[in-house]
Amino acid sequence: MKKLIIILSLGIVFSAHAKNKVQLDTLYANSTMTMALFFPSDIKQGITGSDNFVFTYNREKEQNLGLLKAVKGTPSNLLVITTDGNVYSYILKYSEHLENPNRFIASNESIGNAKQVQEKKVDTIKSTKKSISLNDSQDLLRRSCESLLKLPEEKNIKKKMNGIKLSLKNLKYHGDNVYLQFEIENKSGVRFDFDYLNIFKVNGNKKRNASYQEIELKPIYIHNKPNQILPNTKTKLVYVVSKFNVDNNERMEARLQELNTTRTVNLIWR
């Protein structure tokens, strides 16, 4: 069982660091002397791969001291994980004579950090799930907008300025969102370069600054957003915004602006 644990543990560590090809140092031990190993941080776990090597440490109260002894036999390995997540791995060999029964382990001898590997995997999983969730949400909104464009047009609120006509064709509440279907028609004879279409909920009179208030409804999705609208053509687009209500003293405004010109259209409805 111990051999299985050490193999699995080493497999996890070395799979994360295989590209580094770390050259492992060798520790020597025997049965007549105790090799004392002092790690930079307290020992959380220590495992040897063979029964002829014994590594002991305080399991009840975390300390940075580990003791290594051995009986004559085949070489093995030692895996130590400290409380800060650093991983240390060594080749173990039996030796009749120890030149120095004490070894102070430097932090740069670590072959990696188990916590960082685990956190990276968790972050990757979260990022992947978030990406999948976002893609699913965007796809659902796209399909809902395409369905809306196939429905009969229930509204025809329109405003024409400078040969550009902006119309609201549909307004649908669905779940926590509102879908607004617009149509832009270019009758000016000059290409219209789309800059933005902003939607506002407005309260009060702009001439009376104290009582005037407007709240922009930021779109969470825009379907069929155009770049240009050629002369004598029209395009339909859908804005999806969070659900809202319009009180009796409020009105809605959609402001269409052309890029780098003063051409603009303000569409107002209740």
N, C-alpha and C positions, 0 to 999 in steps of 0.2 A: 504493500500500500504506500509506504514511504517513497519507494522508487517511482511509483506512478505519480505521486504528488510533485516530486522534484522535476520529473519529465514534463508534466503539464505546466508547471510554473515557469520553467525555463523556456518552454515553447512560446508562452505568452510574451515573455520579455524579449526573446530573440527575434520573434516575428515582427515586433515593432522596431527593432534596431538591426535588422539583418543587413541593411545597406551600409551600416557603419563598420561591420566586420571587426569588432573590438577584439584586440589581442588580450586574453585573460592572463593575469599574473598567477604565480604559483605560491601556495602556502605549504609549509612543511610542518609535520607534527609527529610525535611518538608517544609511547605509553609511560615514559619515565619523567617527562617534563610537560608542563601545561603551557601551551601557546596562548598568550593573552592578546586579544584583538580589541583595540579601542576605536570605535567608529565615531564620526563627527556628530551623529545624532543617536538618540536612543533606539535600541533594536526592537522592531515590531515582530519580525519573523526571521527565523534562521533554519535552514534545512540542508542536510548533507545527502549525497546520493548513494552512499554505501554505509553499511553497518560498522565497518572497521574504522570509521571516523565518527567522532561524537562532538557536536557543537552545543554547548550549554549557555544559557543566558537567563536573566531574571524575568520570568513570565508574569510574576505578580506585580512587580514594580519596575517600570521601564527604566533601563539603564543602557549606557553606551558600551558596556563591557561584555565581551563574549569570550568563552574559553573553549579551546580546541585541543582534543587529544586523539590518538590513533593507535591502532595495533597494526602490525605488519600485514600488508595486503595490497590489492590493486589500487591504482590511483582513482580518485573520485572528484567530486566538485562540491562547492559550497555556494548557496544562494542566501543572501541576507537582504531584507527590506527594512529600512529604518522608518521612524515615525513621520519624517518629512516626505516620504514617498520614494526616496532614492534607493536604487537597486544596485547591489554589489555582487559580483560573481567571480569565483576563483577556482583554479584547479588545485586539488588537494593531493599531496604525495607523502608517503611515509619516509622518514629519515631517522637514522640511528642517532644523529647528532644535530642539535639546533644551535646555530651561531648566536641567535638572539631570540629568547622566548617571548619577546614583546613586539607588537606591531601596531603602530598608530596609522590608521587608515585616513587618507586624505579625501576630501569631498570630490576632488576631480577624478578619483578612481571609480566613481559611480558610472555604470554603463547606461543609465537612463533613469527616468522617474515614472513610477507606476501611476501616480496620481495624475500627472500630465497626460499620459496615454489614455487613461480612463476619461478624464475631462474632455479630451479632444474627441474621443469616440462619442461621448454624450452630446457635445456641441454639434458634431457632424450629424448625428441622428436628429437633433432638434432642428437644425438648419434644413435637413432634407424633408422632414415632416412639414415644416413651415412652408417650404417651397412647393411641395405637393398640394398643401391646403390652399395656398394662394393661387396656384394654377387651376385647381378645381373651381375655386370661387370665380376667377376671371372667365373660365369657360362657361360656367352657368350663366353669368351676366351676359356674355356674348350671345348665347343661345336664346336667352330671354329677349334681348334686343332684336334679334333676327325674327323671332316670333311676332313681336310687336309691329314690325314693319309690314307684316303680312295681314294685319288686322285692318278692318275698315277705319277710315279716318273720321273721328267723331268731333273734331274741332277744326276751325279754320280761322284762327285769330292771326291777323297779318298786319304788317307795316312795311311800306315801301319808301325808301329814301335813296336818292342819287342812282336810281335804276336798279337797286338791290332790294329784293323783297324777302323778308324774314317772316315765316309762318309757324305757328304752333299747331300741329296736326293731331296730336294725341297726348294725353296725360293720364298715366295709369299708376295706381298704388298696388304694390305687390310685396307682401311681407314687410320688411323694415325699409324698403326702398321705394322711390318714386321714379318712374320712367317718363321722360319728356321727349317726345318726338318732334323735331324741328325740320323745316324745309327751307333751304336757301336757294333763291332763284336770281340769276344774273341777267337782267334785261338792259344793261347799260351799254353793251357793245364793247366794253373793256374788261379784260380779265380781272377777276377779284382774287387777291391773295389773302387767304384766311390767316388771321392773327389769333383771335380768341372769341369765344362766346361765353359770357359770364351771366350767371343767374342770381338775382337778388330778391329778397323779401323786403319790401319797403313800407315804412310807417311814417306818415306825416308829409309835410310840404317842404321841399328843399329850400324855398325862399324864406322859410322860418327855421333857421338853424337849430333853435332850442328844441323844437318838436320833431325834427327830422331824424330818422334812423333807418339804416339799411344793413341787412345781414346777407353776406354772400353765401350761397349754397354751393360748397365745393363738390365737384363731381367725384364719385368714387370709380366711375367707369365712363368712357366716351366711346361710342360705337360709330364707325364710319366718319371719323373726323377728317375733313378734307384739307388739302394743301392749297388747291386752286379751284376756282369755279370759272369755267370758260364762258364767254358770251353766249347768250341764248341757251344756257343749260341750267340744270338745277340738281341739287343733291339733298339727300335725306340723312339725318344723323340723329342719334339718341343719346341723351345725357341721363345718367343714373345718379341720383342724389339720395341722401338719407331722408327718411320720411319727415314731412313737415305739415303744419296746418297754417291756414291763412285766416286771420280774424277779419271781422267786418270792416275795421278801419285800416286794413293792410291791403297791399297789392303786390303783384309779381312783375318783375322786369327782366327781360333778356336783352343784353347789350352785345351786339355784333360789331367787331372792329376789324378793319382791313390792316394788313401789315404795311407799315411805313407810309400811310396816307391818313387823311382825315375822314375818309368814308366810314360812316358808322350808321347802324340802325338800332333804335331802341323800341322794343316790343313790350307793351304793357297789357296785363290782364289781371283779373281777380280770381 
